Amino acid sequence: MRVLFFAQLKDATGCNAMELATASPLNTPQLWTELVQRFPALAAHRPNVRLARNWEYAAPDAIFADNDEVALLPPVSGG
C-alpha cells in the first residue's frame, strides 16, 4: 500500500510517502503499529491524525489492503 504523509508528519517521518507491503489486510490498530515501528515519532501524533483510504476518510474499523492508498492527515488550521 502507498502511505502519504502531510504537514508535520512529513517532518516526523522524513518523507512524504512510502510503500508498505503487507501479507494480509490490516485493521486500523495494526496499520498504526506498523507505521510507528518504522517511524516512532508518529506515536505522538496518533491521537490527532485522521486516516483516509483511497481519498475518503476511513472509519475507525476500516481494513487497509495492499492496493490501497492511505493518507495520514494531521489537524488543519488556518486564518
N, C-alpha and C positions, 0 to 999 in steps of 0.2 A: 504494500500500500504506500501511497505517497502521502507524506505528512508535511504540512505547511505551518511555518511559524511566523507570527506577525508582531510588530512593535517591539516591546521589551522582551518578548520571548525569543526574538532573533538574537538579542544580546545574551540571554541566558543559555542559549544552545550554541551560539557561534555560527549558526547557519540559518538560511531562510526556508530550507526544505531538506527532506531526507527520504530515502526509500526504506521501508520496514517490511522485511519478508517474514511471513508468519506461516506456520504449518497448518493452522486452523484458524477460523474466525475468533476474534477477541471481543469480550464484552468491555464495557467502559472501564471497570477497575483493572482488568487485565491489560488494556491498552495503556492506561496510566502507569502501571507497574513497568511495562516495557520501556516507556519513554523516560521515566525517572531513573531507571537503571542506566540508560545511555546518557542522560543529561540530568544529574542530580539537582541542579539549580532550578529545574522546573517544579520541584516539590513545593517551593514557597509560593508559586503562582497558582497551583491547582485549585484552591477554593474560589478563585475569581475568574477562571478561564472557562469559556463555553467551547464545546466541540461542535464542529459541523462536519457532516458526511455528505460528500457529493453535492456541495453548495446549498445544503439545508441544515438548519440547526438539528443536532442529534438529541434524541430523547435520552434520559438517564439510563434506560435499559437497552440502548442501541447495541447492535452487533456490528463489528467492523471486519470486513472481508479484505482479502489480499488485493482485490482490484479497486478498492475504494480510494478516494482522495479525502483526506481528513485535514481539517484546518483547526488550529488552536487559536481561539480568538480572545484576546485579553479585553478588559473593560475599555471603553472608548470615552474620552472626554473631549469636550470642545467648547468653543465660546467665541 
